[in-house]
Every structure is written in C-alpha cells, then in structure tokens.
C-alpha cells in the first residue's frame, strides 16, 4: 500500500511506537499491556497516510497519462512539419518525455 507520511506524523508515530515499546516491556510477557489509545492513534496515522498516498498515486498516474498524450501530440506535429516549427516540436516532445520519465520515477517510490 502506498503511504505518504508528513514529517509531523513520522515524529508522532515514532514517539507512539517508543511509548508502546516501553509499555510492552513494563508489563507481563503473556498479556498485552499496550494502551488501546496508543494503538488507535497509530492506526489512525497509518490510515491517513495511506489515503494520502493513494491520492498522490492517482494524481501522478493522471499526470503521467497527460504527459504521454502531450508527447504523442508533439511527435505528430514534429513529423508533419518542417523547419523551425519541426525543431520546436521536437524540443517540446523531448520536454514532455522527460516529464513522463520524472513522473515514472516518482511513481516507483510508491511501489
């Protein structure tokens, strides 16, 4: 699942996990001694981060498909023109392809 934590969420989750670890060490080995409020807050943070991650992936996929369509359009323009217009279309196509590669790299972070 893709997750996107904010810096504050990372700090808060770290603090909560440390707190849960202390509670776990302080209690009986055979009994769950971690406060349910701590567990609930960690789950809430995880849930929000997953929702944010899914939204970011969806937006990146939308932008990737748009960049690919724009590159294809520029390629058609390049092939059907000549002279300075062709050179400008080639530069535009290369920019769109570069944008698509950048978005693909970003998408790989979520997999």
C-alpha positions as CSV (number, residue, x, y, z in Angstrom):
1,X,0.0,0.0,0.0
2,X,1.3,3.4,-0.8
3,X,1.7,5.7,2.2
4,X,2.8,9.3,2.4
5,X,3.6,10.4,6.0
6,X,4.1,14.1,6.8
7,X,7.2,14.9,9.0
8,X,4.9,15.5,12.0
9,X,3.2,12.2,11.5
10,X,6.6,10.4,11.4
11,X,7.7,12.1,14.6
12,X,4.4,11.3,16.3
13,X,4.4,7.7,15.2
14,X,8.0,7.2,16.3
15,X,7.1,8.6,19.7
16,X,4.0,6.4,20.0
17,X,5.9,3.3,19.0
18,X,8.6,4.1,21.6
19,X,5.8,4.6,24.2
20,X,4.2,1.3,23.2
21,X,7.6,-0.5,23.5
22,X,8.1,0.9,27.0
23,X,4.6,-0.3,28.0
24,X,5.2,-3.7,26.5
25,X,8.5,-4.1,28.4
26,X,7.0,-2.9,31.6
27,X,4.2,-5.5,31.7
28,X,3.7,-9.2,31.8
29,X,5.0,-11.1,28.8
30,X,1.8,-13.0,28.3
31,X,-0.6,-10.1,28.4
32,X,-1.0,-7.2,26.0
33,X,-0.1,-4.2,28.1
34,X,-0.1,-1.5,25.4
35,X,-2.7,1.2,25.9
36,X,-5.5,0.8,23.3
37,X,-5.5,4.6,22.8
38,X,-1.9,4.4,21.6
39,X,-2.7,1.6,19.1
40,X,-5.7,3.5,17.9
41,X,-3.7,6.6,17.2
42,X,-1.0,4.7,15.3
43,X,-3.7,3.1,13.2
44,X,-5.3,6.5,12.6
45,X,-2.0,8.0,11.5
46,X,-1.4,5.0,9.2
47,X,-4.8,5.2,7.7
48,X,-4.5,8.9,6.9
49,X,-1.0,8.3,5.3
50,X,-2.4,5.5,3.2
51,X,-5.3,7.7,2.0
52,X,-2.9,10.5,1.1
53,X,-0.6,8.0,-0.6
54,X,-3.4,6.6,-2.8
55,X,-4.5,10.1,-3.7
56,X,-0.9,11.1,-4.7
57,X,-0.5,7.9,-6.8
58,X,-3.8,8.6,-8.6
59,X,-2.7,12.2,-9.4
60,X,0.7,11.0,-10.6
61,X,-0.9,8.5,-12.9
62,X,-3.2,11.1,-14.2
63,X,-0.3,13.5,-14.9
64,X,1.7,10.6,-16.5
65,X,-1.0,9.8,-19.0
66,X,-1.4,13.5,-19.8
67,X,2.4,13.9,-20.4
68,X,2.3,10.9,-22.7
69,X,-0.6,12.2,-24.6
70,X,1.2,15.6,-25.0
71,X,4.4,13.9,-26.1
72,X,2.4,11.9,-28.7
73,X,0.8,15.1,-30.0
74,X,4.1,16.9,-30.2
75,X,5.6,13.9,-32.1
76,X,2.8,14.1,-34.7
77,X,3.4,17.8,-35.0
78,X,7.1,17.2,-35.4
79,X,6.6,14.6,-38.1
80,X,4.1,16.7,-40.1
81,X,6.1,20.0,-40.1
82,X,9.4,21.3,-41.3
83,X,12.0,23.8,-40.5
84,X,11.9,25.8,-37.2
85,X,8.4,24.5,-36.4
86,X,9.8,20.9,-36.5
87,X,12.7,21.8,-34.2
88,X,10.3,23.5,-31.7
89,X,8.0,20.5,-31.8
90,X,11.0,18.2,-31.2
91,X,12.1,20.2,-28.2
92,X,8.5,20.2,-26.9
93,X,8.3,16.4,-27.4
94,X,11.6,15.9,-25.5
95,X,10.3,18.0,-22.6
96,X,7.1,16.0,-22.3
97,X,9.0,12.7,-22.5
98,X,11.4,14.0,-19.8
99,X,8.4,14.9,-17.6
100,X,6.9,11.5,-18.1
101,X,10.2,9.8,-17.1
102,X,10.3,12.0,-14.0
103,X,6.8,11.1,-13.0
104,X,7.5,7.4,-13.6
105,X,10.5,7.6,-11.2
106,X,8.3,9.2,-8.6
107,X,5.6,6.5,-9.1
108,X,8.3,3.8,-8.4
109,X,8.7,5.3,-4.9
110,X,5.2,4.1,-4.0
111,X,5.6,0.5,-5.2
